[in-house]
Amino acid sequence: MNASASAPVPPPDRYGVVGHPIAHSKSPFIHSRFAAATRQHMVYERYDIRPEEFEQRLREFFDEGGCGLNVTLPHKEAAARFADRLTPRARLAGAVNTLRRCSDGAIEGDNTDGAGLLADLRRLGVPLAGAHILVLGAGGATRGILAPLLEQGPATVFIANRTAARAEQLAREFAEQAGKHCTLRGGGFEHIPADPADLVLHATSLGLEGKVPEIPRAVFGPATLAYDLAYGTTDTPFTGWAREQGAGRVAQGLGMLVEQAAEAFFLWRGIRPDTESVRHELQA
């Protein structure tokens, strides 16, 4: 035997992102950059999985040694049902965007969306303590960010939705997280207080149709940040419209995407990667 022969290199740890469709996902690029920067021996791939195949395909992935997955539309709620256990933030959100195989073999579901949003808002210098926040939409995206937002101690949070009852129900569900010092309410777009908000978060699906929510122009002021959880190569329909309505600043969710990916990477590898260089590459 050749003593100088090196030991065989073990196969890389397997990760990926599941969705349907998934070809547009920037997650493989982001995680490949994180892995290279932190010298992690891993691969990260896209998996286009139809809803009816979801449970079987995920079971196969983990049975074959897969270590972790990011989960995007339309599977976040199914991922919460698939997981053997949920973190507190995933349980509150009712949705999972990160799965990992734990040392005991159990599959844990987590939700890093809220952590990603908060990290990006900190980067943008947005103070949340005592802030007046308007959240547009009462679906899964809002559920994922609401508890982390409320933990920052805003003065008021108003959840607005086309169907008022959904927003009202969400406000009731998160009343405990709001506590005594935050006024949390929900209602229809027509119920939005006609006063400038410090932060307007757009979490509806209207942008996919090129539309914007019908909300009062008065919610936008010179000190307002209008933030769209969606992202594009230029303005989203919402950020372009919000700027026209008088919002002092606008931002879209590319930074949140990178930050929630970094949180997932930390859960998987125990290393928190630098996000600034990756965000700049995506914006270039």
NUZAKOL-114068 format. One record per residue: x negated, z, y negated of N, C-alpha, C, O, CB in turn. Coordinates in steps of 0.02 Angstrom, whole numbers, padded with zeros to 5 digits, always signed. Each point is the difference from the previous one (the first is absolute). Glycine has a CB too. Example, Ala and Ser with C-alpha at 12.3 -4.5 7.8 and 13.67 -1.06 7.14 Angstrom:
2
-00660+00390+00284+00045+00000-00059-00045+00000-00060-00052+00033+00001+00147+00029+00058
-00077-00098-00112-00042+00003-00059+00039+00037-00055-00025+00008-00055-00034-00116+00087
// end
This chain:
284
-00042+00000+00060+00042+00000-00060-00044+00000-00062-00048+00037-00003+00140+00024+00064
-00076-00101-00109-00037-00004-00062+00015+00061-00043+00056+00009-00025-00053-00134+00030
-00054+00167-00015+00010+00062-00037+00016-00012-00072+00030+00041-00034-00108+00015+00111
+00058-00116-00101+00013-00014-00071+00071-00026-00012+00021-00007-00057-00143-00018+00044
+00157+00012+00068+00068-00026-00009+00044+00053-00033-00001+00058+00020-00013-00133+00081
+00052+00054-00149+00043+00047-00036+00064+00013+00040+00021-00042+00040-00067+00003-00151
+00075+00097+00100+00063+00017+00033+00055-00047-00024-00001-00023-00057-00034+00144+00067
+00083-00136+00034+00053-00045-00020+00040+00030-00058+00013+00060-00003-00006-00105+00120
+00012+00001-00163+00039+00022-00058+00073+00006+00021+00028-00047+00028-00108-00009-00109
+00112+00114+00069+00070+00007+00019+00044-00047-00043-00019-00018-00055-00002+00139+00089
+00079-00140-00008+00044-00043-00039+00024+00036-00062+00005+00061+00000+00031-00121+00105
-00021+00023-00158+00023+00032-00061+00069+00033+00008+00041-00023+00040-00107-00061-00105
+00079+00136+00028+00066+00031-00001+00049-00049-00030-00016-00036-00048-00034+00152+00038
+00111-00118+00038+00049-00050-00020+00054+00030-00045+00030+00051+00014-00051-00112+00093
+00032+00026-00164+00052+00017-00047+00036-00064-00021-00022-00055+00018-00043+00157-00060
+00119-00095+00005+00035-00059-00023+00060+00017-00042+00014+00059-00015-00053-00118+00115
+00074+00007-00120+00061+00007-00039+00055-00039+00035-00011-00057+00022-00053+00072-00131
+00123+00015+00114+00057-00034+00032+00055-00011-00051+00013+00043-00043-00042+00010+00154
+00061-00110-00106+00056-00017-00044+00030-00065+00023-00022-00029+00051-00031+00089-00148
+00103-00084+00061+00032-00064+00016+00037-00025-00062+00055+00024-00015-00043+00008+00138
-00042-00080-00159-00063-00036+00012-00059+00043-00021+00009+00053-00031+00049-00164+00015
-00118+00088+00032-00060+00039-00015-00058-00042-00025-00051+00028-00020+00088+00052+00107
-00030-00146-00087-00056-00044-00019-00025+00013-00071-00059-00011-00015+00105-00075+00093
-00002+00110-00122-00018+00011-00070-00039+00065-00011-00027+00010-00054+00128-00074+00023
-00105+00107+00082-00027+00067-00010-00073+00000-00021-00041-00037+00028+00122+00077+00058
-00097+00001-00136-00069+00007-00023-00035+00058+00036-00059+00012-00012+00093-00058-00100
+00001+00080+00156-00029+00059+00034-00062-00016+00040-00048+00039-00003+00162+00009+00008
-00118-00104+00033-00062-00014+00037-00060-00007-00047-00055+00025+00016+00122-00081+00072
-00058+00024-00144-00055-00006-00049-00021+00068-00025-00060+00016-00002+00102-00129-00032
+00007+00154+00015-00015+00067-00028-00038+00043+00051-00051+00030-00017+00154-00038-00055
-00077+00011+00133-00031+00044+00050-00067-00027+00025-00044+00039+00019+00157-00003+00015
-00122-00102-00034-00066-00026+00018-00052+00019-00052-00057+00014+00016+00112-00110+00044
-00035+00096-00124-00045+00022-00053-00015+00075+00006-00058+00021-00007+00103-00111-00068
+00006+00130+00089-00011+00072+00009-00048+00012+00059-00047+00041-00006+00163-00017-00040
-00105-00059+00102-00042+00010+00059-00072-00019-00013-00046+00035+00021+00146-00056+00051
-00111-00035-00106-00068-00021-00015-00035+00049-00046-00059+00016+00010+00095-00135+00005
+00000+00143-00066-00030+00046-00049-00018+00067+00031-00048+00033-00021+00113-00090-00069
-00026+00078+00141-00012+00066+00031-00033-00005+00068-00009+00050+00035+00108-00008-00097
-00117-00104+00082-00036-00013+00063+00039+00026+00061-00027+00035+00043-00081-00028-00106
+00171-00025+00065+00043+00019+00056+00004-00057+00050+00009-00058-00019+00058+00135-00056
-00074-00060+00139+00002-00050+00054+00074-00009+00021+00024+00034+00045-00143-00003-00005
+00153-00078-00073+00071-00008+00011+00021-00071-00017-00034-00035-00038+00053+00157+00013
+00038-00143+00052+00031-00063-00018+00071+00015-00023+00030+00050+00019-00102-00116+00064
+00099+00021-00124+00066+00009-00029+00034-00068-00002-00025-00047-00031-00012+00147-00040
+00095-00106+00104+00032-00065+00008+00074+00003-00020+00030+00054-00004-00110-00081+00097
+00109-00031-00106+00071-00006-00013+00038-00008+00065-00023-00033+00046+00000-00018-00159
+00083+00082+00116+00044-00010+00058+00071-00015-00026+00033+00043-00028-00104+00036+00100
+00092-00141-00062+00067-00020-00020+00047+00017+00058-00001-00033+00052-00042-00061-00128
+00084+00144+00067+00042+00026+00054+00073+00001-00023+00017+00029-00051-00112+00041+00095
+00137-00103-00006+00072+00000-00015+00030+00068+00016-00026+00035+00044+00033-00160-00021
+00047+00144-00057+00029+00067+00011+00017+00014+00073-00010+00057+00023+00056-00065-00137
-00021-00041+00150+00020+00012+00069-00061+00012+00046+00009+00025+00056+00093-00095-00076
-00161+00052-00002-00061+00009+00040-00040+00062-00021-00050+00017+00031+00046-00140-00015
+00026+00155-00069-00042+00050-00034-00025+00055+00047-00060+00011+00006+00123-00035-00110
-00018+00058+00137-00020+00058+00040-00046-00021+00058-00051+00033+00012+00158+00023-00042
-00090-00110+00064-00041-00022+00057-00070-00020-00022-00049+00019+00032+00153-00058+00026
-00109+00000-00112-00065-00023-00023-00044+00057-00025-00060+00001+00012+00113-00110-00043
-00022+00158-00002-00039+00057-00024-00023+00043+00059-00056+00025+00000+00119-00026-00108
-00019+00009+00157-00020+00038+00059-00060-00033+00034-00047+00034+00021+00166+00006-00005
-00118-00106-00011-00055-00037+00031-00064+00010-00041-00054+00010+00029+00135-00094+00018
-00076+00080-00113-00058+00008-00043-00035+00067+00012-00061+00002+00008+00116-00076-00094
-00016+00127+00086-00031+00066+00009-00021+00013+00072-00051+00032+00012+00121+00010-00106
-00032-00068+00143-00019+00008+00070-00066-00035+00015-00037+00021+00044+00158-00013-00013
-00135-00062-00068-00061-00038+00010-00059+00026-00042-00052-00033-00005+00123-00066+00031
-00061+00158-00055-00055+00031-00036+00000-00006-00075-00047+00022-00033-00016-00043+00133
+00116-00009-00128+00004-00006-00073+00000+00068-00033+00027+00049+00026+00035-00155-00013
-00094+00110-00072-00009+00065-00033+00050+00013-00055+00020+00057-00011-00139-00066+00037
+00141-00043-00062+00045+00012-00055+00029-00064-00028-00028-00054+00008-00036+00156-00035
+00122-00095-00007+00034-00057-00028+00029+00018-00068+00024+00055-00011+00002-00098+00126
-00029-00006-00161+00042+00002-00059+00065-00036+00016+00001-00045+00041-00102+00049-00119
+00154+00017+00046+00066-00027+00014+00033-00021-00066+00002+00038-00047+00010+00035+00150
+00012-00135-00105+00034-00024-00059+00068-00028+00019+00022+00006+00058-00132-00032-00114
+00145-00004+00008+00068-00024+00012+00003-00048+00059-00045-00041+00008+00069+00055-00130
+00028-00009+00163+00059+00043-00006-00002+00061+00047+00053+00023+00022+00012-00124-00056
-00124+00126+00050-00008+00046+00057-00011+00074-00018-00010+00040+00045-00035-00136+00014
+00047+00115-00123-00020+00068-00018+00046+00053+00030-00024+00053+00021-00023-00099-00127
+00111+00033+00109+00046+00049+00030-00007+00001+00076+00003+00053+00031+00077-00069-00128
-00090-00043+00127-00010-00003+00072-00065+00036+00020-00003+00031+00053+00065-00140-00049
-00112+00106-00047-00063+00034+00014+00009+00076-00001-00033+00036+00038-00030-00132-00088
+00108+00120+00008+00015+00072-00001+00032+00022+00065-00012+00055+00024+00026-00060-00149
+00028-00038+00154+00031+00016+00064-00050-00007+00057+00005+00037+00050+00105-00076-00094
-00158-00005+00038-00049-00013+00053-00049+00058+00006-00021+00017+00055+00033-00139-00075
-00031+00152-00035-00052+00052-00001+00020+00061+00042+00058+00018+00002-00094-00058-00115
-00013+00070+00146+00012+00061+00037+00012+00059-00047+00038+00046+00017-00109-00089+00076
+00039+00042-00150+00011+00051-00051-00012-00029-00069-00033-00051-00007-00001+00142+00089
+00061-00058-00132-00005-00023-00069-00033+00053-00044+00009+00060+00011+00094-00131+00005
-00140+00049-00065-00025+00047-00050+00058+00020-00045+00051-00036-00002-00168-00016+00005
+00111+00107-00040+00055+00021-00045+00020-00054-00050+00059-00009-00013-00099+00125+00026
-00010-00152-00041+00018-00051-00050+00035-00060+00032+00042-00032-00032-00140+00069-00037
+00081-00053+00131+00034-00054+00034+00071+00021+00018+00047-00041-00003-00156-00001+00048
+00117+00105-00025+00067+00024+00017+00046-00002-00061+00058-00019+00005-00108+00093+00085
+00024-00054-00148+00039-00002-00061+00018-00072-00019+00056-00014-00021-00112+00119-00018
+00008-00150+00047+00011-00070-00018+00048-00035+00048+00034-00047-00019-00148+00045-00031
+00116+00026+00113+00041-00034+00050-00028-00068+00019+00035-00042+00028+00064+00102-00073
-00163-00070+00029-00032-00064+00013-00075+00012+00010-00028+00047-00028+00115-00110-00040
-00119+00019+00107-00071+00007+00017-00036-00065-00018+00024-00054+00018+00003+00136+00075
-00083-00077-00127-00041-00059-00012-00069+00005+00032-00041-00046-00005+00102+00029-00102
-00075+00073+00141-00064+00010+00033+00011+00037+00067+00031+00052+00002-00091-00050-00114
+00033-00031+00165+00002+00031+00066-00072+00011+00023-00044-00042-00010+00155-00013+00039
-00123+00113+00003-00066+00011+00028+00005+00037+00066+00044+00042+00010-00093-00039-00125
+00003-00020+00160-00004+00034+00064-00043+00062-00008-00059-00005-00019+00074-00104+00082
+00013+00167-00049-00035+00064-00009-00041+00017+00061+00005-00033+00052+00086+00072-00128
-00133+00012+00071-00045+00020+00054+00038+00021+00063-00026-00005+00055-00057+00040-00140
+00146-00012+00077+00039+00020+00058+00040-00057+00029+00040+00009+00047-00033+00105-00095
-00017-00175+00021+00035-00059+00025+00065-00015-00033+00029-00053+00010-00083+00075+00095
+00080+00025-00145+00064-00010-00034-00009-00050-00058-00053-00005-00030+00089+00122+00061
+00018-00154-00045+00000-00046-00056+00034+00034-00060+00059+00018+00003-00057-00119+00075
-00040+00109-00131+00026+00034-00060+00018-00051-00053-00037-00047-00013-00033+00148+00038
+00128-00091-00056+00023-00043-00054-00009+00034-00067+00017+00059-00008+00064-00113+00085
-00107+00017-00126-00010+00027-00067+00024-00051-00051+00013-00058+00017-00113+00126+00023
+00106-00046-00102+00020-00046-00054-00048+00012-00058+00000+00053-00031+00123-00054+00067
-00164-00049-00051-00051+00006-00053+00021-00034-00065-00040-00003-00047-00046+00008+00136
+00148-00029-00093+00022-00037-00060-00002+00045-00062-00025-00020-00052+00098-00052+00124
-00047+00133-00066+00002+00045-00057-00070+00018-00023-00013+00001-00060+00121+00043+00099
-00152-00029+00008-00069+00016-00018-00034-00059-00034-00038+00009-00048+00032+00070+00145
+00021-00140-00074-00028-00060-00030+00024-00010-00071-00040-00017-00044+00033-00033+00156
+00071+00061-00124+00028-00007-00067-00031+00051-00047-00020-00017-00056+00127-00027+00104
-00110+00107-00027-00028+00052-00043-00072-00014-00018-00021+00010-00057+00099+00073+00109
-00117-00107-00003-00070-00016-00014-00006-00055-00052-00043+00002-00043+00012+00033+00160
+00074-00085-00112-00003-00055-00049+00024+00022-00069-00028-00021-00050+00046-00060+00143
+00033+00124-00095+00023+00026-00065-00054+00043-00032-00008-00001-00062+00127-00002+00103
-00157+00041-00001-00056+00038-00028-00053-00047-00029-00027+00013-00053+00048+00080+00136
-00034-00147-00047-00048-00049-00025+00021-00029-00067-00041-00013-00044+00010-00015+00162
+00096+00019-00126+00028-00028-00062+00008+00052-00055+00020-00016-00055+00039-00068+00124
-00075+00147-00053+00004+00053-00050+00070+00020-00018+00014+00016-00058-00120-00057+00015
+00152+00041+00092+00070+00016-00013+00012+00074+00015-00004+00019+00058+00039-00138-00031
-00020+00160-00077+00017+00070+00013+00071+00006+00027+00047-00027-00030-00126+00063-00062
+00088-00001+00147+00065+00006+00031+00033+00068-00013+00061+00006+00001-00099-00085+00086
-00002+00130-00098+00028+00066-00015+00039-00003-00066-00027-00020-00051-00068+00077+00112
+00158-00038-00058+00043-00002-00059+00025-00068-00020+00031-00008-00052-00093+00105+00015
+00049-00148+00078+00019-00068-00017+00074-00013+00014+00033+00034+00040-00150-00071-00015
+00143-00015-00059+00067-00025+00013-00006-00065+00038-00026-00050-00026+00073+00106-00080
-00023-00056+00168-00012-00056+00046+00066-00032+00020+00048+00034+00017-00153+00022+00025
+00106-00122-00043+00057-00039+00025-00024-00039+00061-00048-00038-00003+00100+00029-00113
-00017+00018+00172-00016-00036+00062+00057-00049+00014+00058+00021+00006-00125+00077+00040
+00051-00161-00040+00050-00052+00012-00001-00018+00074-00049-00026+00026+00036-00019-00143
+00069+00058+00151+00006-00013+00072+00005+00065+00038-00031+00051-00018-00034-00156+00004
+00104+00104+00068+00010+00060+00041-00010-00014+00074+00031+00032+00042+00049+00010-00128
-00124-00089+00101-00014-00018+00069-00061+00035+00027-00021+00052-00024+00074-00161+00004
-00082+00078+00073-00057+00030+00034-00061+00009-00044-00036+00049+00007+00079-00099+00095
-00055+00003-00148-00058+00006-00044+00005+00062-00044-00049+00036-00010+00037-00161+00010
+00072+00138-00026+00010+00060-00041-00006+00063+00041-00030+00049-00023+00105-00114-00052
-00048+00065+00135-00006+00059+00043-00073+00018+00013-00018+00059+00005+00127-00089+00049
-00152-00020-00049-00070+00012+00015-00039+00030-00057-00052+00032+00011+00059-00125+00066
+00016+00084-00139-00038+00023-00058+00031+00060-00035-00033+00032-00042-00006-00148+00027
+00101+00133+00031+00038+00048-00040-00029+00071+00005-00011+00032-00052+00112-00102+00069
-00113+00095+00044-00026+00068+00006-00067+00009-00034-00009+00048-00037+00070-00038+00145
-00111-00055-00098-00063+00008-00035+00008-00001-00076-00035+00036-00035-00021-00089+00132
+00101+00011-00122+00013-00001-00073+00027+00067-00024-00024+00027-00050+00047-00149+00056
+00025+00149+00030+00032+00063-00020-00050+00058+00002+00005+00047-00039+00105-00090+00082
-00158+00039+00002-00051+00053+00005-00044+00004-00062-00033+00051-00011+00034-00066+00134
-00001-00038-00164-00042-00001-00060+00032+00035-00060-00030+00006-00053-00019-00112+00094
+00112+00128-00033+00032+00039-00052+00028-00039-00059-00008+00023-00057-00067+00065+00090
+00107-00145-00022+00031-00035-00056+00059+00040-00028+00027+00043+00034-00062-00153+00015
+00053+00095-00111+00057+00035-00031+00066-00028+00027+00046+00038+00017-00114-00016-00120
+00072-00089+00108+00061-00032+00025-00018-00060+00043-00050-00034-00013+00114+00072-00089
-00024-00049+00153-00005-00061+00040+00071-00025+00010+00043+00036+00025-00150+00003+00035
+00119-00101-00080+00065-00032+00011-00009-00058+00048-00039-00045-00013+00080+00079-00102
-00005-00031+00171-00002-00055+00050+00060-00045-00014+00057+00023+00002-00116+00050+00086
+00046-00136-00101+00054-00048-00014+00002-00053+00054-00052-00024+00023+00041+00045-00146
+00072-00039+00143+00008-00049+00053+00064-00041-00012+00046+00024-00032-00108+00052+00114
+00062-00137-00056+00061-00041-00007+00060+00037+00029+00054-00001-00029-00122-00104+00035
+00058+00136+00052+00053+00042+00030-00014+00072-00020-00046+00031+00025+00063-00111+00073
+00023+00105-00144-00012+00067-00028-00001+00054+00053-00040+00047-00004+00093-00084-00101
-00010+00031+00155+00006+00053+00051-00066+00010+00037-00017+00056+00018+00138-00083-00005
-00160-00026-00002-00064+00007+00035-00050+00039-00042-00037+00042+00027+00057-00151+00032
-00020+00097-00123-00045+00036-00045+00020+00073-00005-00042+00045+00000+00021-00150-00065
+00085+00118+00061+00025+00068-00004-00017+00039+00064-00020+00058-00003+00114-00096-00072
-00087+00005+00133-00016+00032+00063-00074+00017+00005-00019+00053+00023+00113-00114+00030
-00136+00015-00076-00072+00011+00001-00019+00060-00044-00043+00040+00018+00024-00163+00004
+00050+00127-00080-00013+00057-00045+00019+00066+00033-00035+00050-00007+00055-00125-00092
+00036+00075+00136+00020+00061+00035-00051+00019+00054-00017+00058+00009+00138-00085-00033
-00144-00024+00061-00047+00012+00055-00066+00031-00024-00031+00039+00036+00083-00134+00025
-00073+00076-00122-00065+00022-00025+00006+00056-00052-00048+00013-00037+00004-00127+00061
+00102+00145-00027+00010+00053-00050-00049+00057+00009-00024+00029-00049+00145-00060+00044
-00136+00048+00068-00046+00056+00013-00070-00016-00026-00033+00043-00028+00101-00012+00129
-00089-00093-00093-00067-00020-00023-00002+00000-00077-00053+00013-00030+00036-00082+00134
+00073+00055-00136+00002+00000-00074-00009+00070-00028-00031+00008-00052+00106-00108+00056
-00048+00150+00031-00007+00068-00023+00041+00015-00062+00046-00037-00018-00159+00038+00067
+00096+00054-00083+00039+00023-00057-00021-00033-00066+00039+00001-00048-00024+00106+00107
-00074-00135-00061-00027-00023-00065+00006-00075-00010-00020-00026-00052-00058+00122+00057
+00105-00131+00044+00010-00073-00007+00073-00016+00009+00032+00022+00048-00148-00045-00005
+00143-00015-00089+00069-00024+00006+00000-00066+00038-00023-00051-00027+00057+00109-00081
-00009-00057+00170+00002-00059+00042+00072-00023+00007+00043+00037+00023-00146+00000+00040
+00116-00100-00084+00068-00027+00004-00003-00071+00027-00052-00033-00002+00090+00106-00094
+00019-00096+00120+00006-00069+00023+00064-00031-00024+00049+00035-00015-00117-00007+00115
+00069-00094-00105+00060-00035-00022-00010-00075+00000-00053-00024+00021+00084+00122-00090
+00018-00134+00046-00005-00073-00006-00042-00021-00059-00017+00042-00042+00129-00051+00096
-00128-00055-00057-00038-00025-00058+00036+00015-00065-00031+00011-00052-00017-00101+00124
+00114+00089-00069+00040+00012-00061-00003+00073-00022+00022+00016-00056+00053-00109+00090
-00100+00138+00008-00004+00071-00017-00068+00021-00027-00010+00059-00015+00094-00039+00103
-00131-00067-00094-00067+00017-00022+00001+00025-00072+00030-00032-00043-00078-00055+00121
+00017+00145-00091-00004+00024-00069-00035-00051-00045-00052-00026+00017+00050+00145+00025
+00032-00132-00099-00027-00051-00046-00052+00030-00046+00005-00004-00062+00105-00057+00066
-00162+00091+00026-00056+00029-00037-00065-00026+00030-00002-00015+00060+00070+00119-00088
-00121-00109-00011-00063-00024+00027-00027+00047+00055+00000+00061-00008-00025-00114-00102
+00004+00024+00165-00031+00037+00054-00076-00004-00007-00026-00048-00028+00125+00025+00105
-00133+00074-00052-00073-00003+00001-00024-00049+00054-00050-00034-00009+00044+00152-00033
+00043-00120+00098-00019-00041+00057+00062-00030+00031+00047+00036+00017-00149+00035+00004
+00103-00138-00014+00054-00035+00034-00029-00031+00063-00043-00045-00005+00107+00022-00104
-00042+00045+00167-00025-00025+00064+00051-00048+00030+00058+00019+00012-00124+00087+00007
+00045-00167-00006+00046-00050+00029-00011-00004+00075-00053-00021+00023+00053-00045-00131
+00051+00086+00147-00006+00002+00072+00060-00035+00033+00019+00018+00056-00084+00088-00064
+00094-00156-00026+00055-00039+00030-00029-00063+00030-00059-00016-00009+00143+00063-00074
-00042-00083+00119-00021-00064+00031+00020-00060-00044-00007-00057+00022+00018+00109+00091
+00012-00039-00174+00025-00055-00042-00055-00050-00017+00014-00059-00009+00070+00138-00038
-00146-00055+00042-00054-00045-00018-00010-00056+00051-00025-00053-00017-00029+00147-00041
+00072-00081+00121-00006-00052+00052+00046-00059-00015-00013-00056+00023-00016+00145+00061
+00082-00076-00122+00047-00053-00020-00014-00024-00070+00038-00040-00028+00048+00090+00103
-00141-00027-00105-00016-00019-00069+00044+00034-00051+00005-00024-00057-00045-00084+00101
+00072+00162-00026+00047+00034-00045-00028+00067-00023-00050+00024+00027+00145-00080+00031
-00062+00085-00108-00018+00067-00024+00064+00041-00004+00054-00028-00007-00155-00017-00059
+00095+00112+00070+00060+00042-00004+00030-00001-00070-00035-00007-00050-00011+00079+00141
+00111-00065-00094+00035+00001-00064+00001+00072-00026+00044+00040+00016+00029-00140+00017
-00124+00115-00073-00007+00068-00026-00007-00003-00077-00017-00053-00027-00038+00091+00136
+00068+00017-00143-00003+00000-00074-00070-00014-00026-00049+00026+00026+00144+00055-00027
-00099-00122-00050-00065-00013-00031-00030+00063-00029-00061+00006-00007+00098-00123-00019
+00006+00165+00009-00023+00061-00033-00045+00044+00044-00032+00045-00026+00137-00048-00040
-00108-00010+00131-00043+00041+00043-00074-00016-00011-00043+00038+00020+00135-00032+00065
-00106-00063-00117-00069-00020-00012-00019+00016-00072+00035-00016-00047-00025-00075+00133
-00067+00124-00094-00027+00015-00066-00074-00013-00002-00030-00018+00050+00119+00103-00067
-00120-00075-00041-00072-00012-00007-00043+00041+00047-00056-00020+00017+00078-00008-00135
+00004+00087+00139-00040+00044+00044+00020-00007+00073-00025+00037+00043+00013+00042-00138
+00057-00125+00110+00025-00008+00069-00048-00042+00043-00023-00053-00022+00141+00062-00021
-00132+00015+00103-00033-00042+00050+00053-00025+00048+00035+00040+00032-00145+00025-00041
+00117-00131+00015+00045-00031+00048-00041-00022+00060-00044-00042-00007+00125+00003-00084
-00068+00069+00149-00042-00010+00059+00042-00029+00056+00051+00029+00020-00126+00068-00053
+00054-00155+00057+00036-00033+00056-00038+00014+00064-00060-00013+00005+00103-00079-00081
-00008+00120+00127-00033+00014+00064-00020-00064+00035-00045+00000+00043+00111+00105-00034
-00034-00161-00026-00020-00065+00027-00060-00026-00040-00019+00029-00051+00138-00054+00088
-00149-00029-00012-00058-00027-00035-00002-00075+00009+00029-00028+00046-00093+00135-00029
+00029-00140-00063-00008-00072+00003-00066-00019-00033-00038+00043-00021+00163-00061+00020
-00139-00047-00002-00062-00023-00031+00004+00004-00076-00051+00006-00034+00031-00082+00133
+00081+00072-00126+00011+00008-00072+00054+00053-00007+00010+00041+00045-00043-00162-00073
+00068+00121-00029+00056+00046-00009+00052-00009+00055+00012-00056+00022-00032+00055-00146
+00049+00056+00146+00060-00004+00042+00059-00013-00047-00007+00009-00060-00041+00070+00150
+00106-00099-00063+00058-00008-00045+00014+00063-00041+00018-00004-00058+00030-00076+00140
-00057+00139-00050+00015+00062-00036-00051+00015-00054+00019+00018-00056+00035+00025+00160
-00119-00048-00089-00050+00017-00051+00003-00047-00060-00008+00021-00057-00065+00026+00147
+00084-00112-00076+00007-00047-00055+00060+00016-00044-00005-00002-00062-00049-00085+00132
+00109+00102-00038+00062+00016-00037-00007+00066-00038+00022+00005-00057+00044-00067+00143
-00097+00113-00054-00008+00065-00033-00043-00006-00062+00013+00032-00051-00001+00024+00162
-00064-00097-00108-00042-00010-00059+00041-00031-00057-00006+00020-00058-00095-00035+00132
+00143-00034-00056+00043-00031-00051+00049+00050-00030+00020-00007-00058-00031-00102+00119
+00032+00158-00021+00049+00049-00024-00032+00056-00042+00036+00042-00027+00031-00067+00128
-00133+00025-00106-00033+00048-00043-00041+00054+00034-00023+00046-00033+00115-00067-00041
-00102+00015+00140-00042+00049+00035-00071-00003-00028-00029-00054-00007+00100+00045+00111
-00100+00067-00119-00067+00002-00028-00053-00023+00049-00049-00031-00020+00086+00124-00052
-00027-00078+00136-00047-00021+00052+00038-00021+00062+00055+00025+00013-00143+00053-00059
+00059-00123+00084+00029-00019+00065-00056+00000+00051-00058-00011-00016+00149-00059-00039
-00072+00082+00118-00047-00003+00056+00039-00019+00062+00060+00014+00005-00137+00073-00058
+00043-00117+00100+00032-00017+00064-00037+00035+00057-00052+00030-00010+00090-00141-00037
-00008+00106+00107-00019+00044+00055-00062-00018+00040-00009+00026+00054+00125-00004-00050
-00159-00066-00030-00060-00017+00038-00045+00062+00007-00030+00011+00053+00037-00130-00095
-00012+00158-00011-00041+00061+00003+00029+00049+00050-00038+00032+00037+00004-00049-00155
+00100+00023+00120+00032+00044+00049-00014-00024+00071-00012+00040+00044+00102-00013-00127
-00088-00093+00093-00014-00028+00066-00069+00020+00024-00009+00022+00057+00083-00119-00082
-00124+00091-00018-00069+00017+00019-00006+00075+00012-00034+00022+00047-00009-00119-00114
+00075+00137+00025-00006+00073+00006+00035+00027+00062-00025+00045+00033+00018-00038-00157
+00066-00035+00141+00033+00024+00061-00039-00022+00061+00000+00035+00051+00112-00040-00108
-00146-00052+00053-00043-00022+00055-00060+00048+00008-00019+00016+00056+00054-00136-00076
-00063+00142-00036-00056+00047+00002+00021+00066+00031-00038+00031+00037-00011-00085-00138
+00111+00076+00087+00025+00061+00030+00008-00008+00075-00017+00046+00038+00077-00018-00145
-00035-00086+00129+00006-00013+00072-00069-00002+00033-00010+00028+00054+00116-00092-00075
-00154+00031-00012-00068-00004+00026-00029+00070+00009-00034+00014+00050+00018-00126-00106
+00028+00156+00008-00024+00069+00004+00031+00036+00060-00034+00037+00035+00018-00036-00160
+00081-00012+00136+00033+00032+00057-00030-00024+00066-00008+00040+00046+00114-00032-00113
-00124-00071+00070-00028-00028+00062-00073+00019+00011-00019+00018+00055+00099-00112-00067
-00121+00089-00041-00073+00003+00008-00031+00063-00029-00059+00013+00012+00059-00135-00015
+00039+00161-00035-00028+00061-00030-00047-00014-00058-00038+00044-00020+00049+00008+00130
-00009-00112-00137-00042-00020-00057+00044-00030-00053+00043-00041+00014-00143+00020+00061
+00090+00042-00138+00041-00027-00055-00040-00056-00034-00050+00014-00033+00109+00098+00016
-00038-00174+00025-00038-00056-00028+00010-00008-00075+00050+00023-00028-00041-00080+00138
-00058+00026-00142+00007-00018-00070+00052-00057-00007-00001-00047+00039-00119+00082-00063
+00164-00029-00024+00053-00049-00007-00010-00047-00059+00029-00055-00001+00047+00137+00052
-00116-00063-00099-00005-00039-00061-00027-00070+00012+00027-00049-00026-00045+00154-00036
-00034-00111+00103-00030-00066+00011+00049-00045+00037+00003-00060-00015-00117+00112+00018
+00152-00025+00045+00048-00040+00037+00056-00023-00046+00022-00058+00004-00049+00121+00102
+00051-00019-00148+00053-00019-00047-00023-00055-00047+00037-00047-00014+00009+00164+00020
-00108-00112-00030-00027-00052-00044-00004-00067+00036+00014-00052-00029-00078+00139-00034
+00043-00086+00127-00004-00062+00038+00069-00032+00007+00006-00061-00007-00104+00106+00070
+00149-00005-00050+00067-00027+00008+00028-00027-00066+00041-00046+00000-00023+00126+00094
-00039-00051-00149+00025-00022-00065-00037-00061-00027+00022-00033-00046+00010+00150+00023
-00090-00131+00054-00042-00056-00026+00034-00067+00011-00027-00052-00018-00075+00120+00042
// end
